[in-house]
């Protein structure tokens, strides 16, 4: 769901591209430039493999951690209809995490390793999930804004150069479009309700707008991995380009809802044909990356607890698989 570049140190930890075999590297670069898919058994530079592993695993972790703020409201949904919609959405997020962990495993890192890195605080997930869901309107804001930003980020990933990732994104994008519509529909119901309900929707927009803009990652001039990722077709657009597209698409939706985006500098620029918007507080973003978000510790605590509580399920599945393998061998 989220592919923000969260680890500056990783950019310097990868072996220099100059160390690769020049003939193999040239052939790889030619295939990527021709928009061919790179498949798991194909030769690839170590930097490409590690960049993809980092990005896909962060994406997978974000899908899984992203279930937590929504699960917090599952038992408090105001109607059976809203509960079933939210339950379906949470189920989708679990599936997205599964697809993405599988894609990342084709690069040579096991799911166990990725999850252990997450639980140890070594792997990152989208900073957006380090914020709490304080009201039912937050569920609408997450669907409308957060999943709307995810779609903006993920649609180009259907053409990313790594085949398993691109194919996983086809289904994920279809389901994310449902999530965005669900969120907008919830917000629409609130703004057409009582004054208190509209105020709740406005409050949620006020709290989620800026963290959502941060989801696209740091500005291009402070994004160490973007240039290489663009050249290798891992990404198709820069962070700032995607952020601008999101603002341009979302402002008219807010106007339709009758809600006010919390940015006094927001205005249409006739010359650029796009919206100008205010400065993002990047100190807050980097603090959230380092686990200082309002509920960051709670998120990891919940994930570790769920992993430990599910140990018996994994053991039973392994035993079942081993039983069938023995029967097949006999």
C-alpha positions, -999 to 999 in steps of 0.1 A, spaced: 0 0 0 27 25 10 62 29 -6 77 59 10 114 59 13 120 57 50 155 45 54 183 69 44 210 46 58 200 19 34 211 41 5 247 39 16 246 3 28 242 -11 -7 273 -23 -26 283 3 -53 269 -5 -87 303 -1 -102 313 -34 -85 288 -54 -107 299 -73 -139 297 -46 -166 284 -70 -193 256 -83 -171 248 -48 -158 246 -34 -194 222 -62 -204 201 -56 -173 199 -18 -179 189 -24 -215 160 -47 -205 148 -22 -179 150 7 -204 129 -14 -228 103 -18 -201 108 -56 -198 98 -73 -166 127 -86 -145 117 -120 -130 131 -138 -99 155 -161 -117 169 -133 -139 202 -117 -131 199 -84 -113 223 -60 -95 226 -64 -57 214 -27 -53 183 -35 -73 175 -66 -53 180 -48 -20 161 -17 -30 131 -38 -40 133 -60 -9 133 -28 13 104 -12 -6 82 -43 -10 87 -54 26 79 -18 39 48 -20 17 38 -54 32 44 -42 67 23 -11 61 -7 -33 49 -5 -54 80 1 -26 105 -26 -6 87 -53 -31 99 -48 -20 135 -63 15 135 -93 2 116 -97 -29 138 -99 -5 167 -133 6 154 -147 -27 141 -168 -35 172 -180 2 174 -192 6 138 -226 24 139 -245 -1 118 -242 -37 105 -236 -23 70 -207 -2 81 -193 -31 101 -194 -55 72 -178 -29 49 -150 -23 74 -145 -60 80 -141 -66 43 -116 -38 40 -95 -52 69 -96 -86 52 -84 -70 20 -54 -54 38 -44 -88 52 -45 -102 17 -24 -74 4 2 -80 30 3 -117 20 7 -109 -18 35 -85 -10 54 -108 14 52 -135 -13 66 -111 -39 94 -100 -15 103 -136 -8 111 -142 -45 141 -118 -39 157 -141 -14 145 -128 19 121 -150 39 89 -138 54 102 -148 88 132 -125 84 111 -96 73 87 -100 102 115 -103 127 130 -71 113 97 -53 117 93 -65 153 128 -56 162 122 -20 149 147 -24 121 122 -24 92 99 5 86 62 9 77 42 39 66 44 67 91 6 73 87 -2 44 110 16 60 139 -14 82 143 -45 73 164 -81 69 152 -100 91 176 -134 90 161 -156 71 137 -149 98 111 -113 88 111 -123 56 94 -137 76 66 -107 99 64 -84 69 62 -104 54 34 -108 87 15 -73 102 21 -49 75 30 -62 49 6 -66 77 -20 -29 85 -16 -21 48 -18 -39 45 -51 -20 75 -64 12 58 -54 3 23 -64 -12 26 -99 22 33 -114 36 3 -96 15 -19 -119 42 -10 -144 72 -14 -120 101 -33 -135 99 -63 -112 74 -87 -124 61 -103 -92 56 -68 -76 38 -54 -107 14 -84 -109 6 -82 -72 -3 -46 -76 -30 -52 -102 -53 -68 -77 -43 -46 -49 -51 -15 -69 -86 -28 -77 -93 -34 -40 -78 -1 -29 -102 18 -53 -130 2 -33 -114 13 0 -112 49 -13 -148 49 -24 -159 34 10 -141 62 28 -155 90 7 -190 75 11 -186 75 48 -175 111 48 -204 120 26 -229 104 50 -214 124 79 -214 158 61 -251 152 52 -259 142 88 -262 163 119 -240 194 126 -221 173 151 -214 146 125 -202 172 99 -179 187 126 -166 152 133 -157 148 96 -140 182 95 -120 174 126 -108 141 110 -98 159 78 -79 184 99 -59 158 116 -52 134 87 -45 159 58 -8 167 66 2 131 76 -13 119 44 8 143 23 38 130 42 30 94 30 46 100 -4 79 103 13 105 131 17 108 159 -9 128 149 -40 158 169 -30 161 149 2 152 115 -11 184 95 -16 168 65 -35 144 82 -59 168 89 -88 180 53 -90 145 39 -85 132 60 -114 161 49 -136 154 13 -129 116 17 -133 110 6 -97 92 39 -94 76 58 -122 70 91 -105 89 111 -79 76 117 -44 68 153 -51 51 145 -84 28 120 -67 21 144 -39 10 171 -63 -12 147 -82 -29 137 -50 -35 173 -39 -49 183 -73 -73 153 -73 -84 156 -36 -91 193 -32 -122 192 -55 -135 162 -35 -132 181 -3 -151 210 -19 -178 187 -29 -181 174 6 -182 210 19 -151 204 41 -122 228 45 -86 216 40 -65 228 69 -40 248 47 -44 286 45 -18 287 17 -38 263 -5 -49 280 -38 -52 272 -75 -23 284 -96 -35 292 -131 0 293 -145 10 259 -133 -25 244 -137 -22 229 -103 -27 238 -66 -1 255 -45 0 243 -10 18 251 23 50 237 36 50 203 52 64 199 87 91 174 79 104 173 114 72 155 124 76 131 95 111 121 105 101 118 142 74 94 131 98 74 110 120 70 141 90 55 161 80 87 179 45 89 164 16 92 189 9 54 189 40 40 173 50 19 204 14 6 206 14 -5 170 46 -26 173 35 -40 207 2 -52 191 20 -68 162 44 -86 184 16 -98 206 -4 -111 176 27 -129 163 33 -146 196 -4 -155 200 -5 -171 166 25 -193 171 3 -224 176 -14 -218 143 18 -216 124 31 -248 142 -2 -266 133 1 -255 97 37 -267 95 27 -301 111 -1 -305 86 22 -298 57 48 -322 70 21 -349 74 10 -345 38 46 -345 26 52 -378 44 21 -393 29 30 -382 -6 65 -396 -2 51 -430 9 
